[in-house]
Amino acid sequence: MDAAGDHVERNRSVWNRRAADYVEAGERNWAAAEPSWGRWSVPEAQLHVLPDALDGLDCIELGCGTAYVSAWLARRGARPVGIDVSEVQLATASRLQGEHGLSFPLLHGNAEQVPLADASFDLAISEYGASIWCDPHRWIPEASRLLRPGGRLIFLVNGVIAMLCEPDDETVQPSERMLRPYFGMHRFEWPEDESVEFHLPHGELIALLRANDLTVDELIEVRPPEGSTTRYPTPTLEWARQWPCEEIWKARKGG
Ligand SMILES: C[S@@+](CC[C@H](N)C(=O)[O-])C[C@H]1O[C@@H](n2cnc3c(N)ncnc32)[C@H](O)[C@@H]1O
């Protein structure tokens, strides 16, 4: 196990294997004119995830995968940098940069230890990247270190209620009852592979953000519109219309 914990190497190897399954979604999202978020692809116009003005902002995407979020930021005038631990995901990102004629730095590394200077970004963002695959006690301090005063942190994660109702077998639909304790939730491992995820109770997450000089501006509990579709097998739309399966957190440094 390295100093950062075994999850980094375990998740690198899982994501190198899963990368092929994310190529098509990456291609579709790179080609999309408007951003959309999460497993239900809820449009930006409905959720208002991104700041109105992105022009000239230095942005870092933590766990960028195929880097379509960075592409959306670049097209709105921002200067993104993507970092990801999976070299196979980054190979797709790099190919899509070439195909779309859009170039920005892609770093291969652990988002818990980014090799860039303090206070060099105005926005740190993560959609199911560092936000769930890195230990929050490591990646949130790192995001704060990278942000300038007044800089923003935006991240999308699985909803806490969904994590409490998710069976160990991820292919089985979430329950309508809680299956595991809320208190003490942190590290999640699944029987189907060696991946490791992290999810904190809301109070602990807010306290961790505040301890790192980050104040919560907004928590968007994503409710997919009627008729939404997804390529993911779980949860059903009926479940996701009743409970938030995804959360988008917005915080501000030194706020
Ligand atoms: C679901 S993808 C999210 C990226 C993008 N939004 C997408 O959906 O394709 C998760 C990404 O997190 C990356 N990741 C996992 N652990 C990481 C770490 N410690 N540092 C940087 N990236 C990491 C994985 O390699 C993977 O590309």
The ligand as an ORCA input file, in Angstrom:
! r2SCAN-3c Opt
* xyz 0 1
  C     -16.828      8.143    -13.728
  S     -15.259      8.775    -14.188
  C     -15.600     10.504    -13.968
  C     -15.058     11.334    -15.063
  C     -16.078     11.852    -16.035
  N     -16.992     12.804    -15.442
  C     -16.811     10.696    -16.656
  O     -17.969     10.428    -16.257
  O     -16.237     10.044    -17.547
  C     -14.227      8.506    -12.752
  C     -12.802      8.910    -12.993
  O     -12.145      9.119    -11.739
  C     -10.802      8.729    -11.934
  N     -10.105      8.541    -10.647
  C     -10.298      7.565     -9.738
  N      -9.438      7.727     -8.717
  C      -8.693      8.823     -8.988
  C      -7.626      9.488     -8.331
  N      -7.142      9.064     -7.139
  N      -7.094     10.586     -8.914
  C      -7.546     11.023    -10.121
  N      -8.536     10.420    -10.798
  C      -9.116      9.345    -10.239
  C     -10.932      7.452    -12.747
  O      -9.728      7.081    -13.360
  C     -12.031      7.828    -13.727
  O     -11.514      8.315    -14.932
*
